[in-house]
Amino acid sequence: MTAGTNVVLLTVDALRADHLSCQGYGRETTPTLDRLAADNLHFREAYSVSSHTREAVPALLTGRFPDEAVDDTYRLDAPTIATRLGDRGYATGAFHSNPFVSRAYGFEDGFDEFDDDLSMGQYRVVALAQRLWDKLRDRHYARAPEINSRSLSWIDSLSEDQPFFLWNHYMDVHGPYQPPGDYRSQFGDGHWDVDPQSLYKRAIDDPGSITDTERQALIDLYDGEIRYTDYHLCQFLDELERRGLYEGTLIIVTADHGDAFGEHGYYEHPRRLHEELTKVPLIVAGPETGNAKHSGPVSTLDVLPTCLDGETDEWGVSLTRITDDEEIDGSRTVFASATGEGNETHLQRFACWTNVDHCRLTLNRTESTVQSTVGGSTSLKQVLRKFALARGSDGRQTGNSESDAIVEDRLEALGYR
C-alpha cells in the first residue's frame, strides 16, 4: 500500500462467516461479498478476538487484545487506526449506531468526524437511554442506507487530494432480525405471523422454549438481513467507483462477531467462544493486494497493521503481506477471549485456533479452577504458553524468547495452576 492510499473499513455487526455464500453456505446471501472475495484477498479462517462488541470492536480498531484496548468500564484505552492515520495527515471519519462504541465510551478519539447516531452520545446514561427509546419506537439502529448516505456525504466534503480513513459499521444483521420489504421473504415464507422482536428476546431469555419452526424463522430472517446489507454494501462500493475512488482505496470487510442459533443451547452472542460467534468474514481489496484465498488462521487484530501497511508494534500482521499460506498455516496461533459480566464477573474464557487444532477454556479466578476443551494433541499448558509468549511481558507481541519465570507468571495471571 502506497502512502496516501485511502482506507475504508466496513464492519457488519453479528455477521457469522458460515452464512456467507462465498464461505460455502447453501443460500445466496452475499452476491456482492462473493464477487469481492473472488477478485481479492479472502481469508476463510478469520477469527474475531472476542464474541461481543464491547471487546471485539476496540480490539479490532486498536490491534490490541481487549484487556489493553479498553479499561474496566469498556472505555477506549488505546490509540486506534484513526489516531495512527490521522497522525499521517489522513482525514478520519466513522459512521455507525452502536452505543457500546459511541462517544459515551471514548470512541470518537482520533476521528475528525464521528457520527454514532446518538444526539447526546458523550453522556453514557443518555446514550443508553436513547437506545432504549429507539427500541420502544422500533428503531433499533441507523439502517445501511443511512450509514452510506452520511459517510458518502462526508467523503464528498473532503478535498480531492485529501487521503481519508473511513469506518462504517452496519447494524442491520444484528437482532432483532427485521429485514425490510421484500427481504423479509427472501428466504422462507416471510414468517408474517412472527413478531421478530419478541421472538428474538425469548430466544435469548428462554432458549429452550424455541421450537424448530421458530428457530428456522430466526435463521430465515437473519439471512434476509444479510442479503439486505450485502445489497447496500454493493451500493456503497458502486458509489466509490462512481467517484473514481474504488481502484485506489484499500477496502477491508469483516465483522465484530457472529450470532448463535441454538447450536450450543443459546442464541444471539453471549460471552462464549464457539466458532459460530468468533469465526467472521474477512476480505481485503485494493491496489496491489492481489487475488488469493487463504486457509490459515488470521485474526481481526490483523486489521490495524493491514491499514497501516504493516507499521505496528502490536500482535497482528499485515494481511496484504501474506503471500503464502505456509506463513500462517504452519506456525501461527490466533486467540480470542471474553470476560463475563453480572453473575459471571470472575469468568474469563479463552480460545485459540491453529491450522490443525483448537482449544477453549474457562477460568474462574475466584475458585482458581480451570475447565477446558482441547482438541487434537494440543495440551492446555502448551496453549497458554503460546498465549503468554504472544502477549510478552508487557502485554504486547515480542520476537524475543521469554524466560521461564516470565512465562510462568503470565500463566498464573491467566488463572492456570
C-alpha positions in Angstrom: 0.0 0.0 0.0 1.5 3.3 -1.0 1.5 6.3 1.2 -1.7 8.3 0.9 -3.9 5.4 -0.1 -7.4 5.8 1.1 -8.5 3.2 3.6 -12.2 2.0 4.1 -13.1 -0.4 6.9 -16.6 -1.9 6.6 -17.7 -3.9 9.6 -21.0 -5.7 9.9 -22.3 -6.4 13.4 -23.1 -10.0 14.2 -22.3 -11.4 10.7 -21.1 -15.0 11.2 -18.8 -16.4 8.5 -20.6 -19.6 7.7 -23.7 -17.7 6.5 -21.9 -16.2 3.5 -22.3 -17.9 0.2 -18.6 -17.4 -0.5 -17.9 -19.5 2.6 -20.0 -22.4 1.4 -23.4 -21.5 2.8 -26.3 -23.1 0.9 -28.1 -19.9 0.3 -27.0 -17.0 -1.9 -26.9 -14.5 0.9 -23.9 -12.4 -0.2 -23.5 -11.9 -4.0 -21.6 -8.7 -3.5 -19.2 -10.1 -1.0 -18.8 -13.2 -3.2 -17.6 -11.1 -6.1 -15.3 -9.1 -3.8 -13.8 -12.3 -2.3 -13.4 -13.9 -5.7 -11.3 -11.0 -7.1 -9.3 -10.1 -4.0 -7.8 -11.5 -0.8 -10.2 -13.8 1.0 -9.3 -15.2 4.4 -11.6 -18.2 5.1 -10.3 -18.9 8.6 -10.6 -15.5 10.2 -11.4 -15.2 13.9 -12.6 -12.2 16.0 -10.6 -11.5 19.1 -13.9 -11.7 21.1 -17.5 -12.7 20.8 -19.2 -9.4 21.7 -18.9 -5.8 20.5 -17.6 -4.2 23.7 -14.4 -6.2 23.5 -14.3 -7.2 19.8 -14.5 -3.7 18.2 -12.0 -1.9 20.4 -9.5 -4.8 19.7 -10.2 -4.6 16.0 -9.6 -0.8 16.0 -6.5 -0.8 18.1 -4.8 -4.1 17.2 -4.6 -4.9 20.9 -6.2 -7.6 23.0 -9.4 -6.5 24.8 -7.8 -6.0 28.2 -5.4 -3.5 26.7 -7.9 -1.9 24.3 -10.4 -0.8 26.9 -10.4 -0.1 30.6 -12.6 -1.9 33.2 -15.6 0.2 32.2 -15.1 -0.7 28.5 -13.9 2.9 27.7 -11.4 3.1 24.9 -7.9 3.0 26.3 -5.5 2.7 23.3 -4.8 4.5 20.1 -6.9 3.4 17.1 -6.4 3.2 13.3 -7.9 6.6 13.1 -5.4 8.1 15.6 -2.4 6.4 13.7 -3.6 7.5 10.2 -4.7 10.9 11.5 -1.1 11.5 12.5 -0.1 10.8 8.9 -2.3 13.5 7.6 -5.4 11.5 6.9 -9.0 12.8 7.3 -10.8 10.3 9.5 -14.5 9.6 9.7 -16.7 7.0 11.4 -20.4 6.3 10.9 -22.5 3.8 12.9 -25.2 3.5 15.5 -23.9 1.1 18.2 -23.9 2.8 21.6 -21.3 0.5 23.0 -18.7 2.0 20.7 -20.0 5.6 20.9 -18.7 8.8 22.3 -20.1 7.6 25.6 -17.1 5.2 25.7 -14.5 7.5 24.1 -14.5 6.0 20.6 -14.6 9.4 18.9 -10.9 9.8 19.8 -8.9 10.2 16.7 -11.8 10.8 14.3 -12.4 14.2 12.7 -16.0 13.2 12.0 -17.7 10.8 14.4 -21.4 10.1 13.8 -22.7 7.5 16.2 -26.4 8.3 15.7 -26.6 9.4 19.3 -27.6 13.1 19.8 -26.1 13.1 23.3 -23.6 10.3 22.8 -20.9 11.8 25.1 -23.1 11.0 28.1 -23.2 7.3 28.7 -26.5 7.3 30.6 -28.2 9.4 27.9 -26.8 7.3 25.1 -28.2 4.1 26.6 -31.5 5.9 27.4 -31.7 6.9 23.7 -31.0 3.3 22.8 -34.0 2.3 25.0 -36.2 4.9 23.4 -35.2 3.7 19.9 -36.2 0.2 20.9 -39.6 1.4 22.2 -40.3 3.1 18.8 -39.0 0.1 16.9 -35.9 1.9 15.6 -33.0 -0.2 16.7 -30.3 1.4 14.7 -29.5 3.5 11.6 -30.1 1.3 8.6 -27.4 0.7 6.0 -28.7 3.3 3.5 -28.4 6.0 6.2 -24.8 4.9 7.0 -24.0 5.0 3.3 -25.5 8.4 2.8 -23.8 10.0 5.8 -20.4 8.6 5.0 -20.5 9.4 1.3 -21.5 13.0 2.1 -18.5 13.2 4.4 -16.2 11.9 1.6 -17.7 14.5 -0.7 -16.8 17.2 1.7 -13.1 16.5 1.5 -10.7 18.0 -0.9 -9.7 15.8 -3.9 -6.1 15.4 -2.7 -7.0 14.6 0.9 -6.4 10.9 1.8 -9.0 9.5 4.2 -9.8 6.7 6.6 -13.4 5.8 6.8 -15.0 3.3 9.2 -18.6 2.3 8.5 -20.2 -0.2 11.0 -23.5 -1.7 9.8 -26.1 -2.9 12.4 -28.7 -4.4 10.1 -27.7 -8.0 10.7 -27.8 -7.6 14.5 -31.0 -8.8 16.1 -33.9 -8.4 16.3 -33.9 -9.6 12.7 -36.4 -7.4 10.8 -35.4 -7.3 7.1 -37.4 -4.6 5.4 -39.7 -5.0 2.4 -39.2 -8.0 0.1 -36.1 -9.0 2.0 -38.3 -10.4 4.8 -39.4 -13.2 2.4 -36.1 -13.5 0.6 -35.6 -16.8 2.4 -38.6 -18.8 3.7 -42.1 -17.5 3.5 -41.5 -14.3 5.4 -42.9 -15.6 8.7 -45.5 -12.8 8.7 -47.2 -14.4 11.8 -44.0 -13.9 13.8 -43.1 -10.8 15.9 -39.3 -10.7 15.3 -38.6 -8.6 18.3 -40.5 -10.8 20.9 -39.2 -14.0 19.3 -35.6 -12.7 19.4 -36.0 -11.7 23.1 -37.5 -15.0 24.0 -34.7 -16.9 22.2 -32.2 -15.1 24.4 -34.1 -15.3 27.7 -35.5 -18.8 27.3 -33.7 -20.7 24.5 -35.2 -24.0 25.5 -38.7 -22.7 24.5 -37.7 -22.1 20.9 -39.3 -24.7 18.6 -37.6 -26.0 15.4 -40.1 -23.8 13.4 -39.2 -20.7 15.4 -35.5 -21.4 15.1 -35.9 -21.6 11.3 -37.8 -18.4 11.3 -34.9 -16.7 13.1 -32.4 -18.1 10.6 -34.6 -17.1 7.6 -34.9 -13.5 8.9 -31.2 -13.3 9.8 -30.3 -14.4 6.3 -32.7 -11.8 4.9 -30.9 -9.1 6.8 -27.6 -10.4 5.4 -28.9 -10.2 1.9 -30.2 -6.7 2.5 -26.9 -5.5 3.9 -25.0 -7.1 1.1 -27.1 -5.1 -1.4 -26.3 -1.9 0.3 -22.6 -2.7 0.5 -22.8 -3.0 -3.2 -24.5 0.4 -3.4 -21.7 1.9 -1.3 -18.9 0.3 -3.4 -20.6 1.4 -6.6 -20.7 5.0 -5.3 -17.0 4.8 -4.5 -16.4 3.7 -8.1 -18.6 6.4 -9.5 -16.5 9.0 -7.6 -13.3 7.4 -9.1 -12.2 6.2 -5.6 -12.7 2.5 -5.7 -9.5 1.4 -7.6 -7.2 3.5 -5.3 -8.7 2.5 -2.0 -7.8 -0.2 0.4 -11.1 -1.8 1.4 -11.5 -4.3 4.3 -14.7 -6.1 5.1 -15.2 -8.0 8.3 -17.4 -8.4 11.3 -17.0 -8.0 15.1 -18.6 -11.4 15.9 -21.3 -13.8 14.7 -24.6 -14.9 16.2 -25.7 -18.3 17.5 -28.9 -20.2 16.7 -29.2 -22.8 19.4 -26.1 -24.9 18.3 -24.8 -24.9 21.9 -28.0 -24.2 23.8 -28.0 -20.4 23.4 -28.9 -17.7 20.9 -27.5 -14.3 20.0 -23.9 -13.6 21.1 -23.3 -14.2 24.8 -19.7 -14.3 26.2 -18.9 -17.7 24.8 -16.2 -18.5 22.2 -17.7 -21.1 19.9 -17.0 -20.7 16.2 -20.5 -19.5 15.5 -19.6 -16.4 17.4 -15.9 -16.0 16.7 -15.4 -17.0 13.1 -16.0 -14.0 10.9 -15.7 -13.0 7.2 -12.5 -11.1 6.2 -11.9 -9.8 2.7 -9.2 -7.3 1.7 -9.4 -5.5 -1.6 -7.3 -2.7 -3.0 -4.3 -1.6 -5.0 -1.6 -4.2 -5.3 -3.3 -6.6 -2.9 -3.6 -9.4 -5.4 -6.1 -12.2 -5.6 -5.6 -15.1 -3.2 -7.6 -17.4 -1.0 -6.0 -18.2 2.4 -7.0 -21.1 4.6 -4.6 -20.4 7.6 -5.9 -18.7 10.8 -5.9 -14.9 10.9 -7.3 -12.5 13.5 -9.2 -9.3 13.5 -6.1 -8.0 15.3 -4.6 -8.1 11.8 -6.8 -5.3 10.6 -4.8 -2.4 12.1 -1.4 -3.4 10.7 -3.1 -4.0 7.3 -4.4 -0.4 7.4 -1.0 0.8 8.5 0.8 -1.3 5.8 2.5 -3.4 8.5 3.9 -0.5 10.5 2.8 -1.5 14.0 4.3 -2.8 17.3 1.2 -4.8 18.1 0.4 -8.5 17.8 -1.1 -8.6 14.4 0.4 -8.9 10.9 -0.5 -7.1 7.7 -2.8 -9.3 5.6 -1.6 -7.7 2.4 1.9 -9.1 3.1 0.8 -12.7 3.5 1.9 -14.3 0.1 1.9 -17.9 1.0 -0.4 -20.0 3.3 2.7 -21.5 4.8 3.4 -18.2 6.5 0.3 -18.6 8.7 -0.8 -22.2 8.4 2.2 -24.0 9.9 3.1 -21.9 12.9 0.6 -19.2 13.7 -2.0 -19.4 16.5 -4.7 -16.8 16.9 -6.5 -16.1 20.1 -9.9 -14.9 21.4 -11.2 -14.1 24.8 -14.4 -13.0 26.5 -14.8 -11.6 30.0 -18.1 -12.4 31.9 -20.5 -9.8 33.3 -23.1 -9.9 36.1 -23.1 -13.3 37.7 -20.1 -14.2 35.6 -17.8 -11.4 36.7 -15.0 -13.8 37.6 -15.2 -15.9 34.5 -12.8 -15.5 31.6 -12.9 -17.6 28.5 -10.1 -18.1 26.1 -9.9 -19.8 22.7 -7.2 -20.4 20.1 -7.0 -21.8 16.6 -4.2 -23.2 14.6 -4.3 -25.0 11.2 -4.9 -28.3 12.9 -6.2 -27.7 16.3 -8.4 -25.6 18.6 -8.8 -25.1 22.3 -11.4 -23.5 24.6 -11.0 -22.9 28.3 -12.9 -21.2 31.1 -11.0 -19.6 34.0 -12.6 -18.9 37.4 -10.2 -16.7 39.2 -12.2 -16.8 42.5 -12.1 -20.5 42.8 -8.8 -21.0 40.9 -10.3 -23.6 38.7 -9.9 -24.3 35.0 -12.3 -26.1 32.7 -11.1 -26.8 29.2 -12.0 -28.4 25.9 -8.9 -29.2 24.0 -8.9 -30.7 20.5 -6.3 -33.0 18.9 -2.8 -33.2 20.5 -2.5 -29.7 21.9 -2.2 -29.6 25.7 -3.7 -26.8 27.8 -0.3 -25.8 29.1 1.1 -25.5 25.5 -1.8 -23.3 24.5 -1.4 -21.0 27.5 2.3 -20.8 27.0 1.7 -19.7 23.4 -0.7 -17.1 24.5 1.8 -15.8 27.1 4.6 -15.7 24.5 2.3 -13.9 22.1 1.5 -11.2 24.6 5.0 -10.8 26.0 5.9 -9.5 29.4 4.3 -6.1 28.8 1.2 -7.4 27.1 2.5 -6.9 23.5 4.0 -9.2 20.9 7.6 -9.8 21.2 10.1 -11.5 18.9 12.4 -12.5 21.8 12.2 -15.7 23.8 10.7 -15.2 27.2 12.3 -16.5 30.3 10.6 -19.4 32.0 9.8 -17.2 35.0 8.0 -14.6 32.9 6.1 -17.2 31.1 5.0 -18.9 34.3 4.0 -15.5 35.7 1.8 -15.0 32.7 0.3 -18.4 33.0 -0.5 -17.7 36.7 -2.1 -14.4 35.7 -4.3 -16.3 33.3 -5.5 -18.5 36.2 -3.5 -21.6 35.3 -2.3 -23.7 38.1 
